[in-house]
Amino acid sequence: MAMSREERNARLRERYRVNPEKVLARVKRWNDSHIEERRAIGRRHYYKDRENILKLSSEWSKANREKRREAAKKYYQKNREQRIAKSIESHRRNREAINLKTREWREKSPKLKQWQEKNREKTRAQRKERWVKYGETFKEFQNLYGTRSPRRVAIYRKWDAAGELCYICGFHVELDEIHIDHVFPVAKGGTNDIGNLMPAHKLCNIRKKDRLDYPIVRPDLIAATAHIQAIPRNLAAQVRSEWESRKLRRAK
């Protein structure tokens, strides 16, 4: 005679009570050898009762905010390098779509507009600060030589000497997407000397912030470009001609 579901569950609970380690080891072996089957079962269970599962998940998250944040923090710390690499690669593949979505969100976001209306002076100051810091990168490269700071010229020379790579993630960075990153953060005592500045992606620069433990994929580029210094303004014309010659060689 077949056992009922309640009898089977009672027997399993008794086995676990008597020898939990043996039961857990057996379950782990089965899980490790049936990964795809487990995923298929999970998908069937999810789509069978999707609305109820989402509702219960939302209720649990609201009732356990601190526990959820702590779990997310532990997961991120455990898989930080993989998540960062995956995020950077995803952003590189979907850059235009992400930028479009961000612009649409900014245009439609009522909270952002309300904050900007209440803090107009602060918003203007932030925009001016961003333009002073990054605005030059969106102009033609040859026009920047001789008309902007010698330090900016040195940054582009570092970008050229580094093989046009972001030193943080190691991937190619376009000329008009360069952000200047402080290798040793200013908040931690770093300086604005050219030796402490490196070209990087905007996303990499934002993610790194002022962290000293952030994983750097190409630390060798820092040493490889250490000899480059800010040039005097009277040499700007020479640098511009060098860049124009380089463009012509590329065009051929």
C-alpha positions, 0 to 999 in steps of 0.5 A: 500500500502506497504511503500518503504524502503526510506519511512520507513527509513525516518519515523524511522529517524523522530521518533528518532529525536522527541524522541531519548531516547525512540527509543534507549531504545526500541532498547536496549530491543530488542538487549538484548532479541535477542542476538543469533539472532543478532549474526546470522545476523551479521555472515550472513552479514559478510560472505556475503561481507567478503572481502569488510568488511575487506578492509573497516575495514583495511582502517578505521584502517589506517586512525584512528590509534589513535582512534583505539588504544584508543578504544582498550585501553578502552576495555582492561581496562574494561575487563582486569581481564577476558582477563588476565585469558583467556590468561593464560588459553589459554596459559596453554592449547596450550603451546607447539603449542605457543612455536613452533609457536614462534620458527618458527617465530624467525627462519623466521623473517627477521627483527629479524635476521637483528636486531641481526646482527646489534647488536651482542654484545647487543644480546650476553649480553641479552642472557648472562643476561637471562641465569644468571637470568633463566638458572638454572631453566632448570637444574635438581632440585637436582643438583641445590642444593649445586651447585647454589646460596642459594637464588635459593634453597629458591625459590624452597622451596617456590615453594614446600611450596606454593603447586607448584602454581604460586602466580599470577594466582593460577595455577600449575607451573612445576619445569622447568618453574619457573620464579622468580618474584619480588613481589614489583618491583625493578623499584619501589624500591623493593629489591632482598631479598628472602622475595620479591621473589616468583615463578611464570609462565613465562607468568605471570611474563612478564605480571606483569612487574613492575606494582603495580596494577596487580591482584594477585590471591593468595596473601596468598601464600606470607604470607604463605612462608614468613618464608623461607629464603636463606640457607647457602651453608653448608646445601645444602647437607641436602636440597638435601637429603630432596628433593631426599627423597621426590621424592622417596615418590612420586614415591611409 
